[in-house]
Amino acid sequence: MSDGDDWRLTERLHAPAGKGNPFAAAVRATRMPMVITDPRQADNPIVFVNDAFLKLTGYARDEVTGRNCRFLQGPDTDARTVAAIAEAIETHSDIACEVLNYRKDGTTFWNALFISPVMDEAGELLFFFASQLDVTERRQREQIERDKIEAAVASRTRELAAALETQTALLHELDHRVRNNLQLISALILLETRSAGRDQTKQDLSRLRERMDALASVHRLVVRDGEEGRFDMANFVRSFAAEALRTRSGGRARLDLDLAEARLSAAFAAPVALLANELVRLSLDHVDATEVHPMLRLGITKLPAGKFRLCLAAPTSHRPLSATATADAKRFVEMMARQLRAGLSWEDQNNSLCIDIPARELEAGQ
């Protein structure tokens, strides 16, 4: 197509004076690539391109005129962007996007594309006008910056992983030492229990050893299963109760468990473990104090306002749980409840001991 043909194409846009029209001259001469398509023809073909478009894409004018602009697309062109452009054409809407296009020689460039419909006075669609801008260098700079950021993140991640590995090793070493110390204290208490002369002293030392065992158990749970400084009270009660029933009651006692998940801060693991130990011990003592083995239930229930209820009940027993608990056990339970700012209630009607632990308030006040 000759240069003279270019001017005739601008006249098809209803330019009143052909070469004398300053708008047509500006479109033809501008360094911004521009395209005009005719949606009234089949497949909305190109009817005008300026020299800047031909320079950008590497095509000759007669190679692009009469074709739909999709010839600029290629294997790596984003299908979602292509669909958005097609929708804008279909709905006669403006669209601005960046799309990966291909030159005649197969090289790619990032095209900042703007398409707008051109209407006549009656609102009828005449043409689509599109301008392009090669933003490849900017996209490449952005990719280089992203690569730098990703490399920095990867490096920092490796550093954190190494630090975490070191911290984990230290934690396991600390866990090993704590367990050894707890076992040593438990062994010393056992020696004192064996040499104690009075039955009451033996019972007191035995109870103290059980409390040490509870602390050791919850410590293992927190180290093994702790996640972000939290532990599941239900998991502890389940495992601790099973062990206590096996070793202390010889299978005489049955304790039905109904335990909702109760994740608490690891900071409160020790008093919770000691409370659970007292409830399990109370259930065993209650079995020993009755001729007919009662049905015992130990449960954890979620309450409103971020609370959990830890409750031991013996609904079929005629003997009150409060009568089974020793004065020392009651004082100890009350002390642990105060440490947790928990509500404690002996309910004779249901024959139960319930402790309401305000988990959310505890964590807010740490």
C-alpha positions as CSV (number, residue, x, y, z in Angstrom):
1,M,0.0,0.0,0.0
2,S,1.5,3.4,-1.0
3,D,1.7,6.5,1.1
4,G,-1.2,7.9,-0.9
5,D,-3.3,5.0,0.1
6,D,-2.7,6.0,3.8
7,W,-4.3,9.3,3.3
8,R,-7.3,7.7,1.6
9,L,-7.8,5.5,4.6
10,T,-8.0,8.6,6.9
11,E,-10.6,9.9,4.5
12,R,-12.7,6.8,5.3
13,L,-12.8,8.1,8.9
14,H,-14.8,11.0,7.4
15,A,-11.9,13.4,7.5
16,P,-13.2,16.5,5.8
17,A,-10.1,17.6,4.1
18,G,-7.9,14.6,3.5
19,K,-4.2,15.6,3.8
20,G,-5.2,18.9,5.2
21,N,-6.8,17.4,8.2
22,P,-4.5,18.0,11.2
23,F,-6.0,15.1,13.2
24,A,-5.3,12.6,10.4
25,A,-1.8,14.0,10.0
26,A,-1.1,13.6,13.7
27,V,-2.3,10.0,13.7
28,R,-0.1,9.2,10.8
29,A,3.0,10.9,12.1
30,T,2.9,10.2,15.8
31,R,5.6,7.9,17.2
32,M,3.0,6.0,19.2
33,P,1.8,2.9,17.3
34,M,-1.8,3.1,16.3
35,V,-4.4,0.9,14.6
36,I,-7.9,1.4,13.4
37,T,-10.2,-1.6,12.8
38,D,-13.6,-1.8,11.1
39,P,-16.2,-3.9,13.1
40,R,-18.7,-3.5,10.3
41,Q,-16.6,-5.9,8.2
42,A,-16.2,-9.6,8.9
43,D,-13.8,-10.4,11.8
44,N,-13.2,-6.7,12.6
45,P,-10.1,-6.3,10.3
46,I,-7.4,-3.6,10.4
47,V,-8.2,-0.7,8.0
48,F,-5.4,1.6,9.1
49,V,-2.0,1.4,10.8
50,N,0.6,4.1,11.1
51,D,4.3,3.8,10.5
52,A,5.1,3.5,14.2
53,F,3.0,0.3,14.4
54,L,4.8,-1.2,11.4
55,K,8.2,-0.4,13.0
56,L,7.1,-1.9,16.3
57,T,5.8,-5.2,14.8
58,G,8.2,-5.6,11.8
59,Y,5.3,-6.1,9.4
60,A,4.7,-4.3,6.1
61,R,1.4,-2.4,5.7
62,D,-0.1,-4.8,3.1
63,E,0.8,-7.8,5.5
64,V,-1.5,-6.5,8.3
65,T,-4.3,-4.6,6.5
66,G,-7.4,-6.6,6.3
67,R,-6.4,-9.0,9.1
68,N,-7.7,-9.2,12.7
69,C,-5.2,-8.0,15.3
70,R,-5.0,-11.5,16.9
71,F,-2.1,-12.4,14.5
72,L,0.1,-10.6,17.1
73,Q,-0.8,-13.3,19.7
74,G,1.4,-16.3,20.3
75,P,1.9,-19.4,22.5
76,D,2.7,-17.4,25.7
77,T,0.0,-14.8,25.3
78,D,-2.2,-14.9,28.4
79,A,-5.6,-16.4,27.5
80,R,-7.4,-14.4,30.2
81,T,-6.1,-11.1,28.7
82,V,-7.2,-12.2,25.2
83,A,-10.7,-13.1,26.6
84,A,-10.9,-9.6,28.3
85,I,-10.1,-7.9,25.0
86,A,-12.7,-10.0,23.1
87,E,-15.3,-9.1,25.7
88,A,-14.5,-5.4,25.4
89,I,-14.8,-5.6,21.6
90,E,-18.1,-7.5,21.9
91,T,-19.6,-5.0,24.4
92,H,-18.1,-1.9,22.6
93,S,-16.2,-0.9,25.7
94,D,-12.9,0.7,26.5
95,I,-10.1,-1.5,27.7
96,A,-6.5,-0.9,28.9
97,C,-4.3,-3.9,29.5
98,E,-0.8,-5.2,29.0
99,V,-0.4,-8.2,26.7
100,L,2.5,-10.3,25.4
101,N,2.6,-9.9,21.6
102,Y,4.8,-11.3,18.9
103,R,6.7,-9.5,16.1
104,K,7.0,-10.8,12.5
105,D,10.4,-12.3,13.4
106,G,9.0,-14.2,16.4
107,T,10.5,-12.1,19.1
108,T,8.1,-11.0,21.9
109,F,7.3,-7.6,23.4
110,W,5.0,-6.4,26.1
111,N,2.3,-4.2,24.7
112,A,0.5,-1.7,26.8
113,L,-2.7,-1.7,24.8
114,F,-5.6,0.7,24.9
115,I,-8.7,0.1,22.7
116,S,-11.7,2.4,22.4
117,P,-14.8,2.3,20.2
118,V,-15.5,5.2,17.9
119,M,-19.2,6.1,17.6
120,D,-21.0,8.5,15.2
121,E,-23.5,11.2,16.2
122,A,-26.3,8.6,16.3
123,G,-24.4,6.3,18.6
124,E,-23.6,3.8,15.9
125,L,-20.3,2.0,16.1
126,L,-17.9,3.0,13.3
127,F,-14.4,1.9,14.2
128,F,-12.2,0.7,17.0
129,F,-9.2,2.8,17.7
130,A,-6.2,1.1,19.4
131,S,-2.9,2.5,20.6
132,Q,0.1,0.5,21.6
133,L,3.2,1.2,23.7
134,D,6.2,-1.1,24.0
135,V,6.7,-1.6,27.8
136,T,9.1,-4.5,27.5
137,E,12.0,-2.7,29.2
138,R,9.8,-1.7,32.2
139,R,8.5,-5.3,32.5
140,Q,12.1,-6.6,32.4
141,R,13.2,-4.2,35.1
142,E,10.2,-5.3,37.2
143,Q,11.1,-9.0,36.6
144,I,14.7,-8.3,37.7
145,E,13.4,-6.6,40.8
146,R,11.1,-9.5,41.5
147,D,13.9,-12.0,41.0
148,K,16.0,-10.0,43.5
149,I,13.2,-10.0,46.0
150,E,12.6,-13.7,45.5
151,A,16.3,-14.4,45.9
152,A,16.4,-12.3,49.1
153,V,13.3,-14.1,50.4
154,A,14.9,-17.5,49.6
155,S,18.1,-16.5,51.3
156,R,16.3,-15.2,54.4
157,T,14.1,-18.3,54.4
158,R,17.3,-20.5,54.5
159,E,18.7,-18.4,57.3
160,L,15.4,-18.7,59.3
161,A,15.3,-22.5,58.6
162,A,18.9,-22.8,59.9
163,A,18.0,-20.7,63.0
164,L,14.9,-22.8,63.5
165,E,16.9,-26.0,63.2
166,T,19.4,-24.6,65.9
167,Q,16.5,-23.6,68.1
168,T,14.8,-27.0,67.7
169,A,18.1,-28.7,68.7
170,L,18.3,-26.4,71.7
171,L,14.7,-27.1,72.6
172,H,15.2,-30.9,72.4
173,E,18.3,-30.5,74.6
174,L,16.3,-28.4,77.1
175,D,13.5,-31.0,76.9
176,H,16.0,-33.8,77.7
177,R,17.4,-31.9,80.7
178,V,13.9,-31.0,82.0
179,R,12.7,-34.6,81.7
180,N,15.9,-35.9,83.4
181,N,15.3,-33.4,86.3
182,L,11.7,-34.3,86.7
183,Q,12.5,-38.0,86.7
184,L,15.2,-37.4,89.3
185,I,12.8,-35.5,91.5
186,S,10.2,-38.3,91.1
187,A,12.8,-40.9,92.0
188,L,13.9,-39.0,95.1
189,I,10.2,-38.7,96.1
190,L,9.8,-42.4,95.6
191,L,12.8,-43.1,97.8
192,E,11.3,-40.9,100.5
193,T,8.0,-42.6,100.2
194,R,9.5,-46.0,100.7
195,S,11.4,-44.9,103.8
196,A,8.5,-42.8,105.3
197,G,7.2,-44.2,108.6
198,R,3.7,-42.8,108.6
199,D,0.9,-43.8,106.2
200,Q,-0.2,-40.2,105.8
201,T,3.3,-39.2,104.9
202,K,3.5,-42.0,102.3
203,Q,0.2,-40.8,100.8
204,D,1.3,-37.2,100.7
205,L,4.6,-38.2,99.0
206,S,2.7,-40.4,96.6
207,R,0.4,-37.6,95.6
208,L,3.3,-35.3,95.1
209,R,5.0,-37.8,92.8
210,E,1.8,-38.1,90.8
211,R,1.8,-34.3,90.4
212,M,5.4,-34.5,89.2
213,D,4.4,-37.2,86.7
214,A,1.6,-34.9,85.4
215,L,4.0,-32.1,84.8
216,A,6.4,-34.4,83.0
217,S,3.5,-35.7,80.8
218,V,2.3,-32.3,79.8
219,H,5.9,-31.1,79.2
220,R,6.4,-34.0,76.7
221,L,3.1,-33.1,75.0
222,V,4.0,-29.4,74.6
223,V,7.4,-30.2,73.2
224,R,6.2,-32.9,70.9
225,D,2.9,-31.6,69.6
226,G,3.1,-27.9,70.5
227,E,2.1,-25.6,67.7
228,E,2.9,-21.9,67.9
229,G,3.2,-22.1,71.7
230,R,-0.1,-23.9,72.2
231,F,-1.3,-27.4,73.3
232,D,-4.5,-29.3,73.2
233,M,-5.8,-29.9,76.7
234,A,-8.0,-32.7,75.4
235,N,-5.0,-34.7,74.1
236,F,-3.3,-34.4,77.4
237,V,-6.4,-35.4,79.5
238,R,-7.0,-38.4,77.1
239,S,-3.4,-39.7,77.3
240,F,-2.9,-38.9,81.0
241,A,-6.2,-40.5,82.1
242,A,-5.5,-43.7,80.1
243,E,-2.1,-44.1,81.7
244,A,-3.4,-43.3,85.2
245,L,-6.2,-45.8,85.0
246,R,-3.9,-48.5,83.7
247,T,-1.2,-48.0,86.3
248,R,-3.1,-47.0,89.4
249,S,-6.5,-48.8,89.3
250,G,-5.5,-52.1,87.7
251,G,-8.5,-51.9,85.4
252,R,-11.0,-51.5,88.3
253,A,-12.1,-48.0,87.3
254,R,-13.8,-46.9,84.2
255,L,-13.7,-43.3,83.1
256,D,-15.8,-42.2,80.2
257,L,-14.2,-39.3,78.3
258,D,-16.1,-36.7,76.3
259,L,-13.4,-34.2,75.3
260,A,-13.8,-31.3,72.9
261,E,-10.7,-29.9,71.4
262,A,-9.3,-27.2,73.7
263,R,-6.2,-25.4,72.4
264,L,-4.6,-23.3,75.1
265,S,-1.4,-21.3,75.4
266,A,1.5,-23.5,76.5
267,A,2.0,-21.0,79.3
268,F,-0.9,-22.5,81.1
269,A,0.0,-26.2,80.5
270,A,1.3,-26.8,84.0
271,P,-1.7,-25.7,86.1
272,V,-4.1,-27.3,83.6
273,A,-2.1,-30.6,83.9
274,L,-2.2,-30.4,87.6
275,L,-6.0,-29.8,87.6
276,A,-6.5,-32.8,85.3
277,N,-4.3,-34.9,87.5
278,E,-6.4,-34.0,90.6
279,L,-9.7,-34.9,88.7
280,V,-8.3,-38.3,87.6
281,R,-7.0,-39.0,91.1
282,L,-10.4,-37.9,92.6
283,S,-12.1,-40.4,90.2
284,L,-9.8,-43.2,91.4
285,D,-10.3,-42.3,95.0
286,H,-14.1,-42.3,94.5
287,V,-14.0,-45.8,93.1
288,D,-12.0,-47.0,96.1
289,A,-14.5,-45.3,98.4
290,T,-17.5,-47.1,97.0
291,E,-18.5,-50.7,97.1
292,V,-20.2,-50.6,93.7
293,H,-18.0,-49.0,91.1
294,P,-19.9,-46.0,89.8
295,M,-20.0,-44.6,86.3
296,L,-17.6,-41.7,86.0
297,R,-17.4,-39.1,83.3
298,L,-14.6,-36.6,82.5
299,G,-15.4,-34.0,79.9
300,I,-14.2,-30.9,78.2
301,T,-16.9,-28.6,76.8
302,K,-16.5,-25.3,74.9
303,L,-18.4,-22.5,76.5
304,P,-19.2,-19.0,75.1
305,A,-16.8,-16.1,75.4
306,G,-13.7,-18.3,74.8
307,K,-14.1,-20.5,77.9
308,F,-13.6,-24.2,78.4
309,R,-15.3,-26.4,81.1
310,L,-13.3,-29.3,82.6
311,C,-15.8,-31.4,84.5
312,L,-15.7,-34.7,86.5
313,A,-19.1,-36.3,87.2
314,A,-20.3,-39.4,89.0
315,P,-24.1,-39.2,88.3
316,T,-24.9,-42.8,89.4
317,S,-23.0,-42.6,92.7
318,H,-24.8,-42.0,96.0
319,R,-21.5,-40.7,97.5
320,P,-20.8,-37.0,96.8
321,L,-17.5,-36.3,95.0
322,S,-17.0,-33.5,97.5
323,A,-17.0,-36.1,100.3
324,T,-14.3,-38.2,98.6
325,A,-11.9,-35.3,98.1
326,T,-9.5,-34.7,100.9
327,A,-9.0,-31.2,102.4
328,D,-5.5,-31.1,100.8
329,A,-6.9,-32.0,97.4
330,K,-9.6,-29.4,97.6
331,R,-7.1,-26.7,98.6
332,F,-4.8,-27.7,95.8
333,V,-7.7,-27.6,93.2
334,E,-8.7,-24.2,94.5
335,M,-5.2,-22.9,94.3
336,M,-4.8,-24.1,90.6
337,A,-8.2,-22.6,89.7
338,R,-7.1,-19.2,91.2
339,Q,-3.9,-19.3,89.2
340,L,-6.0,-19.8,86.0
341,R,-8.6,-17.3,87.1
342,A,-11.1,-20.2,86.6
343,G,-14.5,-20.6,88.2
344,L,-14.8,-23.7,90.4
345,S,-18.1,-25.4,91.5
346,W,-19.0,-28.5,93.4
347,E,-22.5,-29.5,92.2
348,D,-24.0,-32.1,94.5
349,Q,-27.2,-32.2,92.4
350,N,-25.2,-33.6,89.4
351,N,-22.5,-35.0,91.7
352,S,-19.8,-33.2,89.8
353,L,-16.8,-30.9,90.1
354,C,-16.5,-28.4,87.2
355,I,-13.8,-25.8,86.4
356,D,-14.5,-23.1,83.9
357,I,-11.2,-21.9,82.4
358,P,-11.4,-18.5,80.7
359,A,-8.8,-19.2,78.0
360,R,-9.3,-16.0,76.0
361,E,-9.0,-13.8,79.1
362,L,-5.9,-15.7,80.2
363,E,-4.2,-15.2,76.9
364,A,-5.1,-11.5,76.7
365,G,-3.6,-11.0,80.1
366,Q,-0.4,-12.9,79.6
